[in-house]
Amino acid sequence: MQKNTKIPRISKLGAAILGISALALTGCAGGTSADPAADGAAASNQSGPVADGACGSVPKGAANDPNGLLKDFSPEIAEGYSLHPDEVRTSAWANYKSKKTEGFTAAVVGMPPASPFVASMSESIRTSLKKADIEILGEFAPDDPSNVPLQLQQFNEALALKPDVIIYTAIAPEPSVALAKQAFDAGIPLVAAQVPIDSEYAVTVTRNAPLAIAEVTAGTMRSIGGKGDVLRVAGIPGIPSSTLADIGMDAILETCPDVKVVGSVTGFFQPATAQAEVQKFLATNPAGVDAVMQAGTMGVGIRNAFEEAGMDVPPIADDGSSQGFASWALANPEYPYFGTTTPSVRTGEVSVEVALRILKGEGPKINQIVEPSVLVTRENLEQVADATWEPSDLTDLAGSPDDYLPTEKLDQFFSNPGK
């Protein structure tokens, strides 16, 4: 018997997005949906605000700011640090200025393009450096997103090139703390792109991933009335993006005693892999689930798995959304949608802008430049999505560049902006 997902039956898209053959599923009898109008009303009513501490509420935990540094920022900025785990410290680069005024050089140490976000952000860093006339002395990435020793070795190789700045996306933030100190001792500013480093010697530029995951997971739990069976789709076990996603998901689950996690699969942040793994789960769990929470960027693959199984698509927490899922949700107005924009290109641009500001002596005030994600719901979906996009399109739902650290907002993080 198919799980009642409290939303109307949605037609199948047909073939899966990346040419993966559908797995043969047994025992998946097609269930009948409740009245669409009634389902739509229920989804709408259950997606609204709930009391603090209740299932579907987003924890408003204090930022990790023991010295009260965020009090000097606007309330909008300070509130965006909720659930961000790393300590806010005074930047060690607050009084730094390069002896150069032009001809800057950089080394880039990143991750392999194991996810669409990383691939897009890395290309943006590369093109932004070239646009700023910053010579790239070396560009490094390990062969595997779990190969920490190789990335640490590559960082030291980058350091040996003596660039004016290093832009670094860490696989493992903990050992990277020592690397940040090494870079400081060598007089080389370190900008941590997307993955936070808990050190005053690095300047992190990141979206608040735990808060984003918490927001979309909370909305998804509200859409099922705060109770039911859910499937959890993990990213790449052990890497920072997965760890940060777990913080957000766990924060919501703690408030939802009537929500039961009945399965967990690993999608490696790849829609195609997530689709295959969810299909395997559904093959042995033909009743389906009431909702899905995930570590991000895998929404289309998860959605396809349910459609290929002939099931209703349950509410899926769609952090790091794509154009394909957003347009699909737009075409199905009864579907309870909770996602976030995916500013991968803008993250790369801002990382380079921060590097250039440090070199010019603008003086970063703190070590963690954190921006909350833009939440996409039924209220603003029409403003960010286009009905002409193909439902299989994995292109990032980027949103407006002004939504992610625009110049006037980024200025607040520096003592001498525009110097």
C-alpha positions in Angstrom: 0.0 0.0 0.0 1.4 3.3 -1.0 2.1 5.9 1.7 -0.5 8.8 1.7 1.6 11.9 1.2 -1.2 14.3 1.8 -0.8 15.9 -1.6 -2.5 15.1 -4.9 -1.2 12.6 -7.4 1.4 14.2 -9.7 2.0 12.9 -13.1 5.2 11.1 -14.0 7.9 12.9 -15.9 9.0 9.8 -17.8 12.7 9.0 -18.2 15.1 9.8 -15.4 17.3 12.9 -15.8 20.7 11.4 -16.3 20.0 8.4 -18.3 19.9 6.0 -15.4 17.7 3.1 -16.0 14.9 2.7 -13.6 15.3 -0.1 -11.1 12.5 -2.8 -11.2 10.4 -2.2 -8.2 8.1 -4.9 -6.8 5.1 -4.6 -4.6 4.4 -0.9 -5.4 0.7 -0.9 -5.8 -0.7 2.4 -7.0 -2.7 4.0 -4.2 -5.6 6.4 -4.7 -5.2 10.1 -3.8 -7.5 12.1 -1.6 -9.5 15.0 -3.0 -6.9 17.4 -4.6 -8.7 20.5 -3.3 -8.7 19.2 0.2 -5.1 18.1 0.0 -4.0 21.5 -1.3 -5.8 23.3 1.6 -4.2 21.0 4.1 -0.7 21.6 2.7 -1.3 25.3 2.8 -2.6 25.4 6.3 0.2 23.2 7.7 3.0 25.2 6.1 2.4 28.3 8.2 4.2 29.4 11.4 4.2 27.3 14.5 5.0 28.0 18.2 8.7 28.2 19.2 9.9 24.8 20.2 7.1 23.0 18.4 7.8 20.6 15.4 8.4 22.7 12.4 9.8 25.7 14.2 13.4 26.9 13.5 15.6 27.2 16.5 16.8 30.7 17.2 20.0 29.6 18.9 22.6 32.3 19.7 25.5 32.6 17.4 28.9 31.3 18.6 30.0 34.8 19.5 31.5 34.7 23.0 33.1 38.2 22.7 29.9 39.9 21.4 31.5 41.0 18.1 28.2 40.7 16.2 26.7 43.5 18.3 28.5 46.0 16.1 26.6 44.7 13.0 23.0 45.2 11.9 20.4 42.9 13.5 19.9 41.4 10.0 23.5 40.3 9.8 23.7 39.1 13.4 20.5 37.0 13.1 22.0 35.2 10.0 24.6 33.5 12.3 22.0 31.3 14.1 23.2 27.6 14.2 26.5 28.6 12.5 28.9 26.4 14.6 32.2 28.2 14.4 33.3 31.0 16.7 33.2 34.6 15.6 36.6 36.1 16.3 38.4 39.3 15.4 40.2 38.7 12.1 44.0 38.4 12.3 44.1 40.3 9.0 42.3 43.4 10.3 45.3 45.6 9.9 46.9 43.9 6.9 47.7 45.6 3.6 49.8 44.1 0.7 52.9 46.0 -0.2 51.7 45.7 -3.8 49.1 47.8 -5.5 48.7 45.7 -8.6 50.0 42.5 -10.1 48.5 40.3 -7.4 48.9 36.5 -7.5 46.8 33.7 -6.1 46.8 30.0 -5.5 43.6 28.0 -5.4 43.2 24.8 -3.4 39.7 23.3 -3.9 37.7 20.2 -4.0 37.1 17.9 -6.9 33.9 18.7 -8.7 32.0 16.0 -7.0 28.8 18.1 -6.8 27.2 20.6 -9.2 27.7 23.3 -6.5 31.4 22.7 -6.1 32.0 22.6 -9.9 30.1 25.9 -10.4 31.7 27.7 -7.5 35.2 26.6 -8.6 34.7 27.8 -12.1 33.4 31.1 -10.7 36.6 31.5 -8.5 38.7 30.9 -11.6 37.0 33.3 -13.8 36.6 36.0 -11.1 40.4 35.9 -10.4 41.1 36.4 -14.1 38.6 39.2 -14.4 40.3 40.9 -11.4 43.7 40.5 -13.2 45.0 38.3 -10.4 47.4 35.7 -11.8 46.7 32.1 -10.7 50.1 30.6 -9.8 48.7 27.2 -9.1 45.3 25.4 -8.9 45.0 22.2 -6.9 42.3 19.7 -6.1 42.5 16.2 -4.8 41.4 13.2 -6.8 38.6 12.3 -4.4 36.5 14.4 -1.9 37.7 12.1 0.9 41.4 12.4 0.2 42.3 14.7 3.0 46.1 13.9 3.1 46.4 14.8 -0.5 44.6 18.1 -0.1 46.8 19.1 2.9 49.9 18.3 0.8 48.5 20.4 -2.0 48.0 23.3 0.4 51.6 23.2 1.4 52.6 23.1 -2.3 50.4 26.2 -2.8 52.0 27.9 0.1 55.5 27.2 -1.3 54.5 29.2 -4.4 54.4 32.3 -2.2 51.2 33.8 -3.7 49.7 37.0 -2.5 46.6 35.2 -1.4 45.2 31.6 -1.1 41.6 30.7 -1.8 40.8 27.4 -0.1 37.8 25.1 0.0 38.7 22.6 2.7 37.7 18.9 2.8 38.6 18.8 6.5 38.3 22.0 8.5 40.0 20.8 11.7 43.5 20.1 10.3 43.1 23.3 8.2 43.2 25.4 11.3 47.0 24.7 11.5 47.4 25.5 7.8 45.7 28.9 8.3 48.3 29.7 11.0 51.1 28.6 8.6 49.7 30.9 6.0 49.5 33.8 8.5 53.1 33.2 9.6 54.1 33.4 5.9 52.2 36.7 5.5 49.7 35.1 3.0 46.0 35.9 3.6 43.7 32.8 3.4 40.1 33.0 2.2 38.1 30.0 3.0 35.4 29.6 0.3 32.1 28.0 1.4 33.6 25.6 4.0 34.2 27.5 7.3 37.5 27.2 9.1 37.4 27.9 12.8 40.4 30.2 13.0 41.1 33.9 13.2 43.8 33.4 10.7 41.4 32.6 7.9 38.5 34.7 6.5 35.6 32.4 5.8 33.0 33.3 3.1 30.0 31.0 3.4 26.3 30.7 3.4 24.8 29.5 6.7 24.2 25.9 5.6 22.9 24.6 9.0 20.3 27.4 9.1 19.2 26.8 5.5 18.8 23.1 6.0 16.9 23.7 9.2 14.5 26.1 7.5 13.6 23.8 4.6 13.4 20.8 6.9 11.1 22.7 9.3 8.8 23.7 6.5 8.7 20.2 5.2 7.8 18.9 8.7 5.0 21.5 9.0 3.6 20.4 5.6 3.0 16.9 7.0 1.5 18.1 10.2 4.6 17.4 12.3 4.2 13.6 12.2 4.9 10.7 9.9 7.7 8.6 8.4 10.6 10.3 6.7 13.5 9.3 4.6 16.9 10.9 5.1 19.3 11.4 2.2 22.9 12.1 3.2 25.6 13.8 1.2 29.2 12.6 1.4 29.8 11.1 4.8 32.5 12.9 6.8 32.9 16.0 4.7 32.0 19.5 6.0 29.0 20.0 3.8 27.4 16.8 5.2 28.3 17.6 8.8 26.8 21.1 8.5 23.6 19.6 6.9 23.3 17.2 9.8 23.4 20.1 12.3 20.3 21.6 10.5 18.4 18.4 10.1 19.1 17.2 13.7 18.0 20.6 15.1 14.5 20.1 13.6 14.2 16.4 14.4 14.8 17.2 18.1 11.5 19.2 18.1 9.6 16.5 16.2 8.9 13.5 18.5 6.1 12.2 16.2 8.4 12.1 13.1 10.2 8.8 12.6 13.2 8.4 10.3 12.5 5.0 8.7 15.4 5.0 6.3 18.7 6.6 5.4 20.6 6.5 2.1 23.7 8.3 0.8 23.4 10.4 -2.4 26.9 11.9 -2.5 25.4 15.3 -3.4 24.8 13.8 -6.9 21.1 13.8 -8.2 21.7 10.6 -10.2 23.2 8.8 -7.3 20.5 10.0 -5.0 17.8 8.8 -7.5 19.3 5.3 -7.7 19.7 5.0 -3.9 16.2 6.2 -3.2 14.8 3.8 -5.8 16.6 0.9 -4.0 15.0 2.1 -0.7 11.5 2.2 -2.3 12.0 -1.3 -3.8 12.0 -2.7 -0.3 9.7 -0.1 1.3 6.7 0.0 -1.1 4.6 2.0 1.4 6.8 5.0 0.7 7.3 7.8 3.2 5.5 11.0 4.2 8.5 13.3 3.5 12.2 13.4 2.6 14.9 15.5 4.2 18.3 15.7 2.4 21.7 17.3 2.7 21.2 19.5 -0.4 21.3 19.7 -4.2 19.8 16.3 -4.8 16.1 17.3 -5.0 15.5 16.4 -8.7 17.0 12.9 -8.3 15.0 12.2 -5.2 11.8 13.4 -6.9 12.5 11.3 -10.0 12.9 8.2 -7.8 9.3 8.5 -6.5 7.9 9.2 -10.0 9.7 6.2 -11.5 8.2 4.1 -8.7 4.8 5.3 -9.7 4.3 7.0 -6.3 3.1 10.5 -5.2 6.1 12.8 -4.7 6.2 13.5 -1.0 7.4 16.9 0.4 11.1 17.1 -0.2 13.3 19.6 1.7 15.0 21.1 -1.3 18.1 23.0 0.0 20.3 24.0 -2.8 17.5 23.9 -5.3 17.8 23.6 -9.1 15.8 25.3 -11.9 14.3 21.9 -12.7 12.7 21.3 -9.3 11.6 24.9 -8.9 9.8 24.9 -12.3 8.2 21.5 -11.5 6.9 22.8 -8.2 5.6 25.9 -10.1 3.7 23.7 -12.4 2.2 21.7 -9.5 0.6 24.4 -7.3 -0.7 22.0 -4.7 2.8 20.7 -3.9 4.2 22.1 -0.6 7.5 23.5 -1.6 10.4 24.5 0.6 13.8 25.2 -1.0 16.7 27.7 -1.1 18.5 29.5 -3.8 21.9 28.1 -4.8 24.4 31.0 -5.1 27.3 28.9 -6.3 28.5 31.5 -8.9 28.1 34.4 -6.5 30.0 32.5 -3.7 33.0 32.3 -6.0 32.7 35.9 -6.9 32.5 37.1 -3.3 35.4 34.9 -2.3 37.6 36.7 -4.8 36.2 40.1 -3.9 37.0 39.4 -0.2 40.6 38.3 -1.2 41.1 41.5 -3.2 39.7 43.7 -0.3 42.1 42.1 2.1 45.1 42.7 -0.2 44.0 46.4 -0.6 43.9 47.0 3.1 40.2 47.3 3.7 40.6 45.4 6.9 38.2 42.5 7.6 36.6 42.9 11.0 35.8 39.3 11.8 36.9 35.9 10.6 33.5 34.5 9.6 31.5 36.3 6.8 28.2 34.4 6.9 25.1 35.0 4.9 21.8 33.2 5.3 20.2 31.5 2.3 17.1 32.8 0.6 14.2 30.6 1.4 11.9 29.7 -1.5 8.3 28.8 -0.7 4.9 29.1 -2.4 5.0 32.8 -1.4 7.9 33.7 -3.6 8.3 30.8 -6.0 6.8 32.7 -8.9 9.4 35.4 -8.5 12.4 33.1 -8.7 11.3 30.3 -11.0 10.4 30.2 -14.7 7.7 27.9 -16.0 9.7 27.4 -19.2 12.6 25.6 -17.5 12.8 21.9 -18.1 11.9 19.8 -15.0 15.1 17.8 -15.5 17.3 21.0 -15.5 20.0 20.7 -12.8 21.1 24.4 -13.3 21.4 26.1 -9.9 18.4 28.2 -8.8 20.8 31.1 -8.4 18.4 33.9 -7.4 19.4 37.5 -7.6 23.1 38.4 -7.1 21.8 41.1 -4.7 20.6 38.3 -2.4 24.0 37.1 -1.5 26.5 39.6 0.0 25.9 42.5 -2.3 28.5 45.3 -2.1 26.7 47.5 0.4 26.3 44.5 2.7 29.8 43.2 2.3 31.1 46.7 3.2 29.8 46.2 6.7 32.4 43.4 7.3 35.3 45.7 6.6 36.7 48.7 8.5 37.8 50.6 5.5 35.5 49.6 2.6 36.5 51.0 -0.7 40.0 52.0 0.4 
